[in-house]
Structure formats: structure tokens, C-alpha cells
């Protein structure tokens, strides 16, 4: 998965937070603190669409944009890519497991048990 630049990440954060697809104009209003030209917002949205992060659909003369995947799916993909960069996945996973909090470890434990239950079916 291709990474996101700073502006792309800011725009994706806005889009992930929306309950429904948004137009470039709406994104521009929501990112008003950046003082971006409308053409810049449209260019970044187009680039995110080509990279596969967004899905766009026509709404009259405008395009509406929505995430192709959830933020959680994106973060999980980043974690898997980082894991692929290590020469020893077992060591990296062990180190990761040692670094998480007790609550996070419990979440991982439950997710692994749920996977085992699915495999047993």
C-alpha cells in the first residue's frame, strides 16, 4: 500500500470522520485551517482516488468522495508493511507484544481466539 503525505493524511482524516461521502468543497471547508486553494484540494482528492484510498461517485456536477477502506484497515496495513520490513517476524511480533499495555494485550488475545474459533468451524 502506498503511503500518505502530510496533506493527504489530513484530508483522509477528515473524510474518515464523515458519516457520508463529501464533495471537494466540503473537504475544503473542513480543512479551512490550512488555507488551501480549491484546486489543491481537488488535486489531492484525485491523487487519493488514483492511489486507491478513495472512491468517488458523481452527484450532479460534483464528485463525492468516500474512503475505500476504514482508518483501521489502513493502520493494520501499515503495521503489516512494517512487519514485512523486519528480517525476523517472530522477534518483531514478540517485541510488539511485550510493548503493548495489558488492555491492548487482552484485545489481541481475544482477536486471536476469535480467529481460532473461525478456523475450527
Secondary structure, DSSP 8 states (H G I E B T S, - for coil): -----HHHHHHHHHHHT-SS-EEHHHHHHHTGGG---HHHHHHHHHHHHHTTSEEEEEETTEEEEEESS-HHHHHHHHHHHHHHTSS-HHHHHHHHHHHS-HHHHHHHHHHHHHHHHHHH-
